[in-house]
Protein backbone atom coordinates (compact mmCIF):
# COMPACT_ATOMS: atom_id res chain seq x y z
CA UNK A 1 0.00 0.00 0.00
CA UNK A 2 1.50 3.33 -1.00
CA UNK A 3 0.46 6.92 -0.81
CA UNK A 4 1.56 9.80 -2.98
CA UNK A 5 3.22 12.69 -1.22
CA UNK A 6 3.93 15.43 -3.69
CA UNK A 7 5.77 13.81 -6.59
CA UNK A 8 7.28 10.91 -4.61
CA UNK A 9 5.69 7.62 -3.66
CA UNK A 10 6.25 6.89 0.02
CA UNK A 11 5.33 3.48 1.43
CA UNK A 12 3.16 3.42 4.54
CA UNK A 13 5.77 1.33 6.36
CA UNK A 14 8.42 4.05 5.95
CA UNK A 15 6.06 6.77 7.14
CA UNK A 16 5.06 4.70 10.14
CA UNK A 17 8.62 3.86 11.12
CA UNK A 18 9.64 7.52 10.80
CA UNK A 19 6.71 8.61 12.96
CA UNK A 20 7.45 5.97 15.59
CA UNK A 21 11.13 6.96 15.62
CA UNK A 22 10.24 10.61 16.23
CA UNK A 23 7.77 9.62 18.93
CA UNK A 24 10.30 7.33 20.67
CA UNK A 25 13.27 9.70 20.45
CA UNK A 26 12.81 11.28 23.92
CA UNK A 27 12.46 7.84 25.53
CA UNK A 28 15.57 6.61 23.72
CA UNK A 29 17.55 9.63 24.93
CA UNK A 30 16.38 9.10 28.53
CA UNK A 31 17.28 5.41 28.30
CA UNK A 32 20.73 6.28 26.96
CA UNK A 33 21.35 8.66 29.87
CA UNK A 34 20.18 6.04 32.38
CA UNK A 35 22.40 3.43 30.75
CA UNK A 36 25.37 5.79 30.91
CA UNK A 37 24.77 6.39 34.63
CA UNK A 38 24.48 2.67 35.31
CA UNK A 39 27.75 2.04 33.44
CA UNK A 40 29.49 4.62 35.63
CA UNK A 41 28.07 2.99 38.77
CA UNK A 42 29.07 -0.46 37.49
CA UNK A 43 32.64 0.70 36.84
CA UNK A 44 32.84 2.11 40.36
CA UNK A 45 31.46 -1.12 41.84
CA UNK A 46 33.94 -3.18 39.80
CA UNK A 47 36.81 -1.04 41.11
CA UNK A 48 35.64 -1.52 44.71
CA UNK A 49 35.26 -5.29 44.33
CA UNK A 50 38.71 -5.51 42.69
CA UNK A 51 40.17 -3.53 45.59
CA UNK A 52 38.65 -5.93 48.13
CA UNK A 53 39.57 -9.11 46.23
CA UNK A 54 43.31 -8.43 46.17
CA UNK A 55 43.85 -8.75 49.96
CA UNK A 56 41.47 -11.71 50.01
CA UNK A 57 43.55 -13.46 47.38
CA UNK A 58 46.66 -12.85 49.49
CA UNK A 59 44.86 -14.27 52.53
CA UNK A 60 43.84 -17.38 50.57
CA UNK A 61 47.42 -17.78 49.33
CA UNK A 62 48.66 -17.52 52.91
CA UNK A 63 46.19 -20.18 54.07
CA UNK A 64 47.24 -22.42 51.18
CA UNK A 65 50.91 -22.05 52.06
CA UNK A 66 50.13 -22.73 55.72
CA UNK A 67 48.18 -25.89 54.87
CA UNK A 68 50.94 -27.03 52.51
CA UNK A 69 53.43 -26.45 55.32
CA UNK A 70 51.33 -28.67 57.60
CA UNK A 71 51.35 -31.44 54.96
CA UNK A 72 55.14 -31.16 54.65
CA UNK A 73 55.61 -31.08 58.43
CA UNK A 74 57.01 -27.54 58.52
CA UNK A 75 54.23 -25.86 60.53
CA UNK A 76 51.81 -26.70 63.33
CA UNK A 77 48.14 -27.64 62.95
CA UNK A 78 46.00 -25.81 60.42
CA UNK A 79 43.00 -23.83 61.65
CA UNK A 80 40.58 -25.98 59.58
CA UNK A 81 41.14 -29.67 60.24
CA UNK A 82 38.49 -31.30 58.06
CA UNK A 83 36.25 -30.56 55.13
CA UNK A 84 36.80 -29.01 51.74
CA UNK A 85 38.77 -26.04 53.05
CA UNK A 86 41.29 -28.28 54.83
CA UNK A 87 43.17 -28.89 51.56
CA UNK A 88 45.95 -26.60 50.33
CA UNK A 89 44.93 -27.07 46.69
CA UNK A 90 41.52 -25.49 47.39
CA UNK A 91 43.14 -22.46 49.02
CA UNK A 92 45.58 -22.02 46.13
CA UNK A 93 42.77 -22.20 43.59
CA UNK A 94 40.72 -19.69 45.59
CA UNK A 95 43.73 -17.36 45.65
CA UNK A 96 44.21 -17.72 41.90
CA UNK A 97 40.52 -17.18 41.18
CA UNK A 98 40.29 -14.13 43.45
CA UNK A 99 43.42 -12.55 41.99
CA UNK A 100 42.34 -13.24 38.39
CA UNK A 101 38.92 -11.76 39.07
CA UNK A 102 40.48 -8.70 40.68
CA UNK A 103 42.73 -8.13 37.67
CA UNK A 104 39.80 -8.55 35.27
CA UNK A 105 37.57 -6.17 37.22
CA UNK A 106 40.36 -3.65 37.57
CA UNK A 107 40.92 -3.60 33.84
CA UNK A 108 37.19 -3.44 33.16
CA UNK A 109 36.72 -0.49 35.51
CA UNK A 110 39.54 1.46 33.83
CA UNK A 111 38.51 0.89 30.21
CA UNK A 112 37.17 3.99 28.45
CA UNK A 113 33.47 4.28 27.74
CA UNK A 114 32.46 3.44 24.20
Backbone torsions as a table, in degrees:
resi	resn	phi	psi	omega
1	UNK	NA	127.6	-179.7
2	UNK	-129.5	159.8	178.5
3	UNK	-136.3	139.9	-179.8
4	UNK	-84.0	130.4	174.5
5	UNK	-123.9	107.8	-175.6
6	UNK	62.8	-124.1	179.9
7	UNK	-94.6	-16.2	-174.5
8	UNK	-97.0	151.8	174.7
9	UNK	-98.2	123.8	-176.4
10	UNK	-121.6	117.6	-179.8
11	UNK	-63.8	149.5	-179.3
12	UNK	-61.6	-36.1	-178.8
13	UNK	-61.2	-41.9	179.6
14	UNK	-66.6	-41.5	178.5
15	UNK	-63.7	-41.3	-179.4
16	UNK	-65.7	-45.3	-179.3
17	UNK	-64.9	-36.6	177.2
18	UNK	-66.0	-41.9	179.4
19	UNK	-65.9	-42.0	178.9
20	UNK	-65.1	-40.0	179.1
21	UNK	-62.5	-42.4	177.8
22	UNK	-66.3	-36.8	-179.4
23	UNK	-70.7	-35.5	-177.9
24	UNK	-86.6	-10.6	-175.0
25	UNK	-54.0	-47.1	178.7
26	UNK	-61.8	-39.5	179.0
27	UNK	-65.9	-38.0	178.7
28	UNK	-65.2	-42.0	179.1
29	UNK	-65.2	-41.7	177.1
30	UNK	-64.0	-40.3	178.9
31	UNK	-65.0	-38.4	179.5
32	UNK	-65.1	-40.9	178.4
33	UNK	-66.2	-40.6	178.5
34	UNK	-65.6	-39.3	178.0
35	UNK	-64.7	-40.5	178.6
36	UNK	-63.2	-41.6	177.0
37	UNK	-64.5	-41.3	-179.3
38	UNK	-68.3	-31.4	176.3
39	UNK	-66.5	-41.0	178.3
40	UNK	-63.8	-41.6	178.4
41	UNK	-66.4	-39.8	179.7
42	UNK	-64.6	-40.0	177.8
43	UNK	-64.0	-40.4	178.5
44	UNK	-66.1	-42.1	178.7
45	UNK	-64.5	-39.7	178.3
46	UNK	-63.4	-39.4	178.9
47	UNK	-65.6	-39.5	179.3
48	UNK	-66.6	-45.5	179.8
49	UNK	-63.4	-40.3	177.9
50	UNK	-62.8	-39.0	179.2
51	UNK	-63.7	-38.6	-179.1
52	UNK	-76.5	-34.2	-176.2
53	UNK	-70.1	-28.6	-178.2
54	UNK	-62.9	-49.2	176.1
55	UNK	-65.3	-33.2	177.8
56	UNK	-65.7	-35.8	177.7
57	UNK	-67.9	-36.4	176.5
58	UNK	-66.4	-38.6	176.9
59	UNK	-64.0	-44.4	178.5
60	UNK	-64.1	-38.5	176.5
61	UNK	-63.7	-40.0	178.0
62	UNK	-63.7	-43.9	177.9
63	UNK	-63.8	-39.4	177.8
64	UNK	-63.7	-42.0	178.1
65	UNK	-66.4	-39.0	178.1
66	UNK	-62.1	-47.5	-179.2
67	UNK	-65.4	-38.1	176.7
68	UNK	-63.9	-39.6	176.4
69	UNK	-61.9	-36.9	176.2
70	UNK	-63.8	-45.5	-180.0
71	UNK	-62.5	-33.3	-179.7
72	UNK	-87.5	-5.5	178.9
73	UNK	82.5	17.8	-178.3
74	UNK	-90.1	-26.1	-176.5
75	UNK	-126.1	173.0	178.9
76	UNK	-79.4	-168.9	-176.5
77	UNK	-59.0	145.6	177.8
78	UNK	-83.8	150.6	-175.9
79	UNK	-63.8	-29.4	178.5
80	UNK	-112.1	114.6	-172.5
81	UNK	-93.9	-20.4	-179.9
82	UNK	-146.4	163.5	179.5
83	UNK	100.7	-176.0	-176.3
84	UNK	-63.0	-39.7	-176.6
85	UNK	-80.4	7.4	177.7
86	UNK	-92.3	8.1	-179.2
87	UNK	-109.8	137.5	-178.0
88	UNK	-68.9	-29.4	-179.8
89	UNK	-63.6	-38.0	179.2
90	UNK	-64.1	-43.9	-180.0
91	UNK	-64.9	-39.3	178.4
92	UNK	-65.7	-40.5	178.5
93	UNK	-68.1	-37.9	175.4
94	UNK	-62.4	-40.6	178.3
95	UNK	-63.6	-44.2	179.2
96	UNK	-64.0	-43.9	-180.0
97	UNK	-64.9	-43.0	-180.0
98	UNK	-65.2	-43.2	-180.0
99	UNK	-67.0	-42.9	178.8
100	UNK	-62.3	-42.4	177.9
101	UNK	-64.4	-40.2	178.3
102	UNK	-62.9	-42.2	179.2
103	UNK	-64.9	-44.4	179.5
104	UNK	-61.0	-47.1	-179.6
105	UNK	-67.2	-34.6	177.5
106	UNK	-63.9	-45.2	178.2
107	UNK	-66.1	-39.5	179.9
108	UNK	-66.2	-35.6	-179.0
109	UNK	-75.2	-20.5	-179.2
110	UNK	-95.0	-11.9	-176.5
111	UNK	-67.9	142.8	-178.0
112	UNK	-69.1	150.6	177.8
113	UNK	-68.8	143.2	-178.9
114	UNK	-103.0	NA	NA
